[in-house]
Amino acid sequence: MSAMTDEILEEVRDGVLWVTFNRPQARNAFTFAMYDRLEAICGAVSGDGPVRAVVMTGAGDRAFGAGTDIAAFRAFEGPDDAVAYEARADRVMAAIEGCPVPTIAAIGGACTGGAAMIAACCDLRLASPALKYGFPIARTLGNALSAPNLRRLVALFGTARVQAMLLAARLMEAEEAKACGFVIEVLPDHAALLARAEALAQTVAGLAPLTLRATKEILRRLRDGEPDPDDDPVTRCYTSDDFREGLEAFLAKRPPRWRGR
């Protein structure tokens, strides 16, 4: 295991990078250094490297993450501090979404504020029955979510559910999160959550990496209305060595050997 800071632990197991938010005494609330480190971790993942999937989770079973550590806001003195904070947050979320391999959030317990946004930016989400998800800022700090983050949430939940969550400062529980498709499975306990996350990560790690990367990118562009006519992920797949390998493997009735290029 290697880690730049004990507040975020990193471990690669069988092609899966496990990222653990490690402040259980504070319900894994994020410091600014943790946000910066998470951005760097996601930015360092290569689409054709040894890491084929990323799992993010929180230490202990009480929380995936309780948002930004409130103490971090004590130093705020004016609008420049707010602008810098939101710019940092948007860089982190963009880095998670831009990670070239599938990202899985294994959410045990509380998942609020900045951590809730991190989970929303992951590709797949699993939860324990203890899930409490949301942004109760209207009854805590009195700040507001940025337009990019609201766009992300509306794409996942729809406007009406985002309004209900934010305007009433309510937390969503596990079964509701599953019913609306935000989490794909609710596991019976924390041990089962981590085991299922490992199995799911191994499944996606064995799939065609260029297909997964293209799907992630096209879905993001559709959500944000940002077509790029000079960069076509579909064409990249069809003209890749992996496409030729998949074709030959299918005809030969053998498993394909994906290389991500």
C-alpha positions as CSV (number, residue, x, y, z in Angstrom):
1,M,0.0,0.0,0.0
2,S,1.2,3.5,-0.8
3,A,-0.3,6.8,0.2
4,M,0.7,10.5,-0.1
5,T,-1.2,11.2,3.0
6,D,-2.8,9.0,5.7
7,E,-6.1,10.8,5.1
8,I,-6.4,9.0,1.7
9,L,-5.1,5.5,1.4
10,E,-4.4,3.9,-2.0
11,E,-3.9,0.2,-2.8
12,V,-3.8,-1.6,-6.1
13,R,-5.1,-5.2,-6.0
14,D,-5.5,-7.3,-9.2
15,G,-5.8,-4.2,-11.5
16,V,-8.2,-2.4,-9.2
17,L,-7.2,0.8,-7.4
18,W,-8.8,1.1,-4.0
19,V,-9.1,4.7,-2.7
20,T,-10.1,4.9,1.0
21,F,-11.1,8.2,2.6
22,N,-9.4,7.7,5.9
23,R,-10.7,10.1,8.6
24,P,-13.2,7.8,10.4
25,Q,-13.0,9.9,13.6
26,A,-14.5,12.8,11.5
27,R,-16.9,10.6,9.5
28,N,-14.3,10.9,6.7
29,A,-14.9,14.7,6.2
30,F,-12.7,16.1,3.5
31,T,-9.8,18.5,4.1
32,F,-8.6,20.6,1.2
33,A,-5.5,18.4,1.0
34,M,-7.8,15.4,0.5
35,Y,-9.6,17.0,-2.4
36,D,-6.3,17.9,-4.0
37,R,-5.0,14.4,-3.6
38,L,-8.1,12.8,-5.0
39,E,-7.8,15.0,-8.1
40,A,-4.2,13.9,-8.5
41,I,-5.1,10.2,-8.1
42,C,-7.7,10.3,-10.8
43,G,-5.5,12.4,-13.1
44,A,-2.7,9.8,-12.8
45,V,-4.8,6.8,-14.0
46,S,-3.9,5.9,-17.5
47,G,-6.3,4.3,-19.9
48,D,-3.8,1.7,-21.0
49,G,-2.0,1.2,-17.7
50,P,-2.2,-1.5,-15.1
51,V,-5.3,0.0,-13.3
52,R,-8.5,-1.1,-15.0
53,A,-11.0,0.1,-12.4
54,V,-11.2,2.4,-9.3
55,V,-13.2,1.8,-6.1
56,M,-13.7,4.7,-3.7
57,T,-14.9,4.1,-0.2
58,G,-14.8,5.5,3.3
59,A,-12.9,4.0,6.3
60,G,-15.2,2.3,8.8
61,D,-18.9,1.7,8.3
62,R,-20.4,5.0,9.5
63,A,-19.7,7.2,6.5
64,F,-18.5,7.3,2.9
65,G,-17.8,10.9,3.6
66,A,-19.4,13.8,5.5
67,G,-18.6,16.6,3.1
68,T,-15.9,19.2,3.6
69,D,-14.5,19.6,7.1
70,I,-16.4,22.6,8.5
71,A,-13.1,23.9,10.1
72,A,-11.8,24.5,6.6
73,F,-14.3,27.3,6.2
74,R,-13.2,29.3,9.2
75,A,-10.4,31.0,7.1
76,F,-12.9,32.3,4.5
77,E,-12.8,36.1,4.5
78,G,-14.5,37.1,1.2
79,P,-15.8,36.2,-2.2
80,D,-12.3,35.2,-3.5
81,D,-12.2,32.4,-1.0
82,A,-15.6,31.1,-2.1
83,V,-14.7,31.3,-5.8
84,A,-11.4,29.4,-5.1
85,Y,-13.2,26.7,-3.1
86,E,-15.8,26.1,-5.9
87,A,-13.0,26.1,-8.5
88,R,-11.2,23.4,-6.5
89,A,-14.3,21.4,-6.1
90,D,-15.1,21.5,-9.8
91,R,-11.6,20.4,-10.7
92,V,-12.0,17.4,-8.4
93,M,-15.3,16.4,-9.9
94,A,-14.1,16.8,-13.4
95,A,-11.1,14.7,-12.6
96,I,-13.3,11.9,-11.3
97,E,-15.5,12.1,-14.4
98,G,-12.5,12.2,-16.6
99,C,-10.9,9.1,-15.1
100,P,-10.4,6.9,-18.1
101,V,-11.4,3.7,-16.3
102,P,-14.7,2.9,-14.5
103,T,-15.1,4.3,-11.0
104,I,-17.2,2.6,-8.4
105,A,-18.4,4.3,-5.2
106,A,-18.9,1.8,-2.3
107,I,-21.1,3.9,0.0
108,G,-21.5,2.9,3.6
109,G,-23.5,5.2,5.9
110,A,-23.5,9.0,5.6
111,C,-22.7,10.5,2.2
112,T,-23.2,14.2,2.3
113,G,-22.0,17.5,0.8
114,G,-18.7,17.2,-1.1
115,A,-18.6,13.5,-0.6
116,A,-22.1,13.1,-2.0
117,M,-20.9,15.0,-5.1
118,I,-17.9,12.7,-5.4
119,A,-20.2,9.6,-5.3
120,A,-22.4,11.3,-7.9
121,C,-19.4,11.7,-10.2
122,C,-18.5,8.0,-10.0
123,D,-19.8,5.7,-12.7
124,L,-21.4,3.0,-10.6
125,R,-22.6,3.2,-7.0
126,L,-23.2,0.5,-4.4
127,A,-24.6,1.1,-0.9
128,S,-25.2,-0.4,2.5
129,P,-28.6,-0.1,4.2
130,A,-27.2,2.7,6.4
131,L,-27.0,5.1,3.4
132,K,-28.0,8.7,4.1
133,Y,-27.4,10.7,0.9
134,G,-27.8,14.4,0.3
135,F,-26.9,18.0,0.6
136,P,-28.5,19.4,3.8
137,I,-26.8,22.8,3.4
138,A,-30.0,24.8,3.8
139,R,-30.0,23.8,7.5
140,T,-26.3,23.6,8.1
141,L,-23.8,26.0,6.4
142,G,-26.2,28.1,4.3
143,N,-24.0,27.9,1.2
144,A,-25.2,26.7,-2.3
145,L,-24.2,24.2,-4.9
146,S,-22.6,25.5,-8.1
147,A,-24.4,25.3,-11.5
148,P,-22.0,22.5,-12.7
149,N,-22.8,20.4,-9.7
150,L,-26.6,21.0,-10.0
151,R,-26.4,20.0,-13.6
152,R,-24.7,16.7,-12.6
153,L,-27.4,16.0,-10.0
154,V,-30.3,16.8,-12.3
155,A,-28.8,14.4,-14.9
156,L,-28.9,11.7,-12.3
157,F,-32.1,12.4,-10.3
158,G,-34.2,14.8,-12.4
159,T,-35.1,18.3,-11.4
160,A,-38.0,17.4,-9.1
161,R,-36.0,15.0,-6.9
162,V,-33.1,17.5,-6.7
163,Q,-35.5,20.2,-5.6
164,A,-37.0,17.9,-3.0
165,M,-33.6,17.0,-1.7
166,L,-32.1,20.5,-1.6
167,L,-35.1,22.7,-0.8
168,A,-36.3,20.5,2.1
169,A,-32.7,19.6,3.2
170,R,-33.7,16.0,3.2
171,L,-31.5,12.9,3.1
172,M,-32.2,10.1,0.8
173,E,-32.1,6.5,2.2
174,A,-30.9,3.4,0.6
175,E,-34.1,1.9,-0.9
176,E,-35.1,5.3,-2.4
177,A,-31.6,5.7,-3.9
178,K,-31.9,2.2,-5.5
179,A,-35.5,2.8,-6.7
180,C,-34.4,5.9,-8.6
181,G,-31.4,4.2,-10.1
182,F,-28.7,6.2,-8.2
183,V,-27.3,3.1,-6.6
184,I,-27.4,-0.2,-8.5
185,E,-27.4,-2.5,-5.5
186,V,-28.0,-2.3,-1.7
187,L,-26.0,-4.9,0.1
188,P,-27.0,-6.3,3.5
189,D,-24.0,-5.0,5.5
190,H,-20.7,-3.3,5.2
191,A,-18.7,-6.4,4.6
192,A,-21.0,-7.5,1.8
193,L,-20.7,-4.0,0.3
194,L,-16.9,-4.2,0.1
195,A,-17.1,-7.7,-1.3
196,R,-19.6,-6.8,-3.9
197,A,-17.5,-3.7,-4.9
198,E,-14.5,-6.0,-5.4
199,A,-16.4,-8.4,-7.5
200,L,-18.0,-5.6,-9.6
201,A,-14.6,-4.0,-10.1
202,Q,-13.1,-7.2,-11.3
203,T,-15.9,-7.6,-13.8
204,V,-15.5,-4.2,-15.3
205,A,-11.7,-4.6,-15.2
206,G,-12.0,-7.5,-17.6
207,L,-14.1,-5.7,-20.2
208,A,-12.9,-3.8,-23.3
209,P,-11.3,-0.6,-21.8
210,L,-11.7,1.5,-25.0
211,T,-15.4,0.6,-25.1
212,L,-15.8,1.7,-21.5
213,R,-13.9,4.8,-21.9
214,A,-15.8,5.8,-25.0
215,T,-19.1,5.2,-23.3
216,K,-18.1,7.3,-20.3
217,E,-17.0,10.2,-22.6
218,I,-20.0,10.2,-24.9
219,L,-22.4,10.2,-21.9
220,R,-20.6,13.1,-20.3
221,R,-20.7,15.1,-23.6
222,L,-24.4,14.3,-24.0
223,R,-25.1,15.6,-20.5
224,D,-23.1,18.7,-20.9
225,G,-24.0,19.5,-24.5
226,E,-20.3,19.5,-25.6
227,P,-19.9,17.7,-28.9
228,D,-16.3,17.4,-30.2
229,P,-16.4,16.8,-34.0
230,D,-12.6,16.5,-34.0
231,D,-12.5,13.7,-31.4
232,D,-14.8,10.7,-32.1
233,P,-14.5,8.0,-29.4
234,V,-16.6,5.6,-31.6
235,T,-14.1,5.8,-34.4
236,R,-11.2,5.3,-32.0
237,C,-12.8,2.0,-30.9
238,Y,-13.4,0.7,-34.5
239,T,-9.9,1.6,-35.5
240,S,-8.2,0.2,-32.4
241,D,-6.0,-2.9,-32.0
242,D,-8.6,-4.0,-29.4
243,F,-11.4,-4.1,-31.9
244,R,-9.4,-6.3,-34.2
245,E,-8.5,-8.5,-31.2
246,G,-12.1,-8.7,-30.1
247,L,-13.2,-9.8,-33.7
248,E,-10.5,-12.4,-34.0
249,A,-11.1,-13.7,-30.5
250,F,-14.9,-14.0,-31.2
251,L,-14.3,-15.9,-34.4
252,A,-11.8,-18.2,-32.7
253,K,-14.1,-18.8,-29.7
254,R,-11.5,-17.6,-27.2
255,P,-11.4,-14.8,-24.6
256,P,-10.1,-11.5,-26.0
257,R,-6.9,-10.1,-24.6
258,W,-7.6,-6.4,-24.2
259,R,-4.7,-4.0,-24.2
260,G,-6.5,-0.6,-24.2
261,R,-5.2,0.5,-27.6
